[in-house]
Amino acid sequence: MIDKIQDRFLRYIGIETTSDPDSGSVPSTPEQFLLAKFLKEELEEMDLNKVKLDNKCYLTAELPANNNKKCPVVGFIAHLDTSPDMTAKQVKPKIIQNYDGKDIILNKEKNIILSPEDFPELTMYKGQTLITTSGDTLLGADDKAGIAEIMTALEYLVKNPDIKHGTVKIAFTPDEEIGRGAKHFDVKKFGADYAYTIDGGEIGELEYENFNAAGIKIKISGRNVHPGYAKNKMLNAIQIAYELNALLPADQRPENTENYEGFFHLMNITGEVENAKMQYIIRDFNSVEFENKKQLMVNSINFLNEKYKKNIITYELTDQYFNMKEKIEPVFHIVKIAEQAMKDAGVKPKIQPIRGGTDGSQLSYMGLPCPNIFAGGHNFHGKYEFVPVESMEKASKVIINIIKAVCNQ
């Protein structure tokens, strides 16, 4: 299985599927259809049922039940797109066999090094096969590792019909990285009782809690005056942006938080004296603290507007997704199934909150409870991304174990 999953993954990352947050189309980039069509052909070659790619780039399929028991219908979901945070054009992966636990030179000319000194988790994978970037692009393990793991599990079950199972539903979605992956997902048509996104990080991750999430876009209107004569006249939009950021607690920034701690993250700031723009994301697991954070942001804006006696700051605050915990807890047995499936595959479960979001968080609120399972990668969205092949193989085994277990509950 391990050679096949590696080959699959390498084929998938060769197809660029970067999503675009500034695009209004669905999917946001046409390249995502290239991978979807490629996967559609593979699913059809496996003789899966109901293989369909719709005009919004949602690819679904069904592995039919091969026993007479009435079992819950379980689904597995991964996303087609890669993050727009870094290019995924012409990914040139490096394959490090029997990793020795030392520095990996990704790009000698640019002195880009993947080092255990910076990324100590590398030492977990000594002796394993790592797939890394070349230092020029991201890798795409988020979430093409998840796709490869699902496809490998499906092929294994098709070729081993003696393994009895119920109906299994599969979906590959576009635009997850820009928060739109579930927007056009037809939960009722999908037809699963519950599902799992294969979109987590390192081996063993099992997540049913995620951030409550909001985004805010801020515009600041200043007043430009010759700096030699600016006293009591100039309103420097850039300086006011700095003031606003300083009103937010410094210990609640991503670089200073972990575990269940939320944050304000300044994503972008641009401007001149006359005008400035800022963009934040706001995150917290606790719904009360989430509302408090949003209110603190609004209060800070109002304070500055009052200080300058003008409505110089305008904003657009939008909720993005919510913590799926309250939707998973009533059906917590689906977390237990995944936990046991990991143990049966020789994987130690690490049940922890997602310091982010997945399609599963939105799908859970749409009526499809959907915990998240590891895909095996590390350092997503950047040039230091890597994935151990052995972790991908284990993820595929976990999927198979879940499918086998569903009919035995």
Buried (B, 14 or more C-beta within 10 A) or exposed (E): BBEBBBEBBBBBBBBBBBBBEEBEEBBBBEBBBBBBEBBBEBBEEBEBEBBEBEEBBBBBBBBEBBEEEEBBBBBBBBBBBBBBEBBBEEBEBBEBEEBEEEEBBBBEEEEBBBBBEEBEEBEBBEEBBBBBBBBBBBBBBBBBBBBBBBBBBBBBBBEEEEBBBBBBBBBBBBBBBBBBBBBBBEBEEBBBBBBBBBBBBBBBBBBBBBBBBBBBBBBBBBBBBEEEEBEEEBBBBBBBBEBBBEBBEEEBBBEEBEEBBBBBBBEEBEBEBBBBBBBBBBBBBBEEBBEEBBEBBEEBBEBBBEEBEEEBBEBEBEEBBBBBBEBBEEBEEBBEBBBBBBEBBEBEBBBBBBBBBBBBBBBBBBEBBBBBBBBBBBBBBEBBBBBBBBBBBBBBBBBBBBBBBBBEE
